[in-house]
Amino acid sequence: MTTTSAYDSQPWNVEAHDHPLGLEIQLLRRTFVLPWTQFLYAEGGNEEIRLAFSTHDVVVKGSHLESLLAGLSAQRVSRLRESVRADRFSSGATLQISAISVQKVT
């Protein structure tokens, strides 16, 4: 069961009961799906989180991201969504993802 639907404005989905097989990363112009079997670790804090997969590095920037780390460590996050430009200028008091970069590991 997903705590938010794919059409909600939430910047990420955390699966309440199921363990998703992969992490869908929705950028403004591209979508990546990375399997959790290739996940190595995550690190960061309130404003930036780095996820390391064996094939890609993902950097998530935003505000109040500390709550995302718990879902990542349990591998229960099924989707990360980059905010549209207008959403990036909203109040800093709420959790949000302002930018996501995905780089292939060479």
N, C-alpha and C positions, 0 to 999 in steps of 0.2 A: 504494500500500500504506500503510495507516494503522499507526502505531506502537502504538496502543492501540485497543481496541474501544469501541464506544459504551456498553458496559455495565461497563467498568472503572471503578475509583474515581479514575482520573487526572483532574485538573481541566481538562486540555486535550488535544486530539489534534493531532499534527503529521504531515502527510503526507510520507512518505519519498521518493516518486518522482513523485507526481502533484501538479499545481497545482490546488487546489480552487477552484471558481468563487465560493464565498461562505464567510462565517464564520457558523456557527450559534452563537448565544449562548443558553444554557439557564439561565434564571432559575428560581427556585422556583415561580413561578406563571405564567410567560410565556416564550415563546421568540421570539427575533428571528433573522432570516437577512439578513445584509447582504452585498451583492456586493463582491468584492474590487476590482472596477472603480471603485468609489466611495471606496476607501481613499486617504487623503491622507498620514498619517504616524502614528507612535507615539512616545511619549516616556515616560520614567519610570525607575524603579530597582527595588530589592528589594521595597518594600512597596506601591508604587502605579504603575500604568501607565495612560496615557491614549491611546486610539485615536481618531483623527479621521477620520470618513467625511464625505462631502459632505452627507449627510442626518442623521447621528446622531453624537453624542459618546458614547464608552464609557469608563468608568473602572473599572478592575479593581484591587481591593485584596486583599492577602494577604501571603504571605511567600515569599522566595526566587524572586521573579518575573523576575529578570534573565535567566534562561534562556528565558523566553517571548519576550523582545524579538527574539532571533535568528530565531525562527520567524515572528514577525509581519513583520519586515523583509523576509523572503523570501516572504511571503504564502503560507506553507505550513500555517498553522494552520487547521484545519477546524471546530474546536469549542472553545468555552469553557463550562465548567460551574460555576455557583455552588454552593458547598458547602451541604449541609443544616446546620441549626443545630448538631447534635451534632459535626459535623466541624470547626466553627469553633474549638472549644476544644482541639483536638489539639495535639501538641507543635509548637513553633515551629521545630524543626530541619528540618522537611520542607517541600517546596514545596506551597503550597496557595493556592486562591482562596477568600477568605472572603466577599467581596461584589462584585457587579457592578452598576453603574448604567448605564442606557441612556437618553439624553435626545435628543429630536428637536431638530435645529438649526432655530432660527426665523429 
